[in-house]
Amino acid sequence: MKKKNEKMSREKMAATLKRVLILIRPYRFFVIASLVAAAVSVGGQLLIPILTGDAIDYMIGLGRVDFPAVGKTAVFIGLALLLSAAAQWVMGICNNRITYNVTRDLRNKAVRKIETLPLSYLDTHLTGDLVSRVIADADLVSDGLLMGFTQLFTGVLTIIGTLVFMLRVSLPIALVVILVTPLSLIVAAFIANKTYRFFHLQSDIRGEETAIVNEDIEGMRVIRAFGAEKEALERFDKVNNELAGASLKATFYSSITNPATRFVNSVVYAGVILAGALFAVSGGITVGQLSVFLTYANQYTKPFNEISGVVTELTNALACAARIFELYDAEPDPADTADARELLPEEADGHVSLDRVAFRYVPDRPLIENFSLDVMPGQRVAIVGPTGCGKTTLINLLMRFYDVDEGSISVSGTDIRKIRRKSLRASYGMVLQETWLKAGTIAENIAYGDPHASHEEIEAAARAAHAHGFISRLPEGYDTVISEDGGQLSQGEKQLLCIARVMLSLPPMLILDEATSSIDTRTEMRIQKAFNRMMEGRTSFIVAHRLSTIREADVILVMNDGHIVEKGTHDELLLKGGFYAKLYNSQFEGAAI
């Protein structure tokens, strides 16, 4: 099993590396330029030991120093240094361009992918984990790529270059170096395989920890209100300890890379010294050539130390890249069919029909079964029932956030699966119990559904939603900047902004899911009057727990366990004395359901 896991780990790492290289492909010009610059830089550095060896040979022997030759060699050494430095500068520019462009592309593609994912994916994956993949994991990929391009190219070229130069100077001594080289490669491969597995585990746990921190910070008021600080801390400590364990193992395997390669390098260096000394004594090479070999042996072994660090960083980067690619590989929302068409505003008359609809979130747990409903244009349909009966699920199906498992839903006589999602959703105006605002001004938040609306139209919508009063009291009025969570606004004020947003766009169909749940009774009465005006001639679906708000609905659907158990007007349902009557009376008389 252990060998099987290691094999899968190697295959996954190879597949991830291949996908990273595909991302780099658009920047191959900079890759080629970086390789050329690396080759020039390494060439300049490798030329210096030969020039230095020649200078030493020019100075051997009492009174036999060839000063002109030494001076000329010193000039060449200076030119080689300048050429190498310039090439390193060019290589740094190219590597930065490659790395940060690839990281930008990674994030852009990840965010675009999130926008295409079905709500079922977002509902079953922690927000903090997704944030960790897009932000933290992409940063670690960036760090690994930068180190890889900066040190891997020069390291590999240095190793190859020193071998070529050593073979040119002395074949026997070079063979000593070549024979020991595979040991370094075996050590690097072993450590890379181990570290990838633990770095991948570390990234997964880090994403889980980010999700917990995100959740706890957002819900801190609830945690403190219920005195659950201890439980929250214990949950965090558990995941944090798991992260510490995975990080410790990853760090352990990555940290033995340097000592292991240094040991191999010491063996190489010792072999070069021994073989070189024997050849120098026997007259096989000059003292200058021996100094060249010793310098090359040091230059040859140094990249192995650097590459060991690169292997660790690249392994971590590939583990993080694999998590981002897992997001890429998630199944997106099914694309609009080839015959799907736009639902034009003049076509959207508000006629909605549900025919034998069945739906379930979990395969073995049915939620809605054999659900049929025909809503005529302009009708106000209220949906009531106990928690978990399928009210919000029905709204999700109407908006096509989820697709039905069986049956069909039609709008204006067309199956919504044959209508482009964007035009379908543009035909609905939605106000939910959970408010959503974006970072920006008050005016921008109201105009979210109609970015081209004028200031006068925005203010008129705010007045209709009874939001103009509190907006006028803000420091900058409609130009007041708020954060994505609404900042200093109360829950009721945030909901009024969401209502104003719908008042501005006024689409042909409305969905009001507990739209006034956070508003005081007095304001609610005013909002209800505004809603009544807004709903005139528009098909409206109203989800409400406070049954007093739906008395004027044309038809009330009473749902229980995914089925319509009762249907009628408020007065008709009260006269029946059934499920709705019990729900209604429980709110005003405290009767048991």
Secondary structure, 3 states (H helix, E strand, C coil): CHHHHHHHHHHHHHHHHHHHHHHHHHHHHHHHHHHHHHHHHHHHHHHHHHHHHHHHHHCCCCCCCCHHHHHHHHHHHHHHHHHHHHHHHHHHHHHHHHHHHHHHHHHHHHHHHHHHCCHHHHHHCCHHHHHHHHHHHHHHHHHHHHHHHHHHHHHHHHHHHHHHHHHHHCHHHHHHHHHHHHHHHHHHHHHHHHHHHHHHHHHHHHHHHHHHHHHHHHCHHHHHHCCCHHHHHHHHHHHHHHHHHHHHHHHHHHHCHHHHHHHHHHHHHHHHHHHHHHHHHCCCCCHHHHHHHHHHHHHHHHHHHHHHHHHHHHHHHHHHHHHHHHHHCCCCCCCCCCCCECCCCCCCCCCEEEEEEEECCECCECCEEEEEEEECCCCEEEEECCCCCCHHHHHHHHCCCCCCCEEEEEECCEEHHHECHHHHHHCEEEECCCCCCCCEEHHHHHHHHCCCCCHHHHHHHHHHCCCHHHHHCCCCHHHCEECCCCCCCCHHHHHHHHHHHHHHHCCCEEEEECCCCCCCHHHHHHHHHHHHHHHCCCEEEEECCCHHHHCCCCEEEEEECCEEEEEECHHHHHHHCCHHHHHHHHHHHCCCC
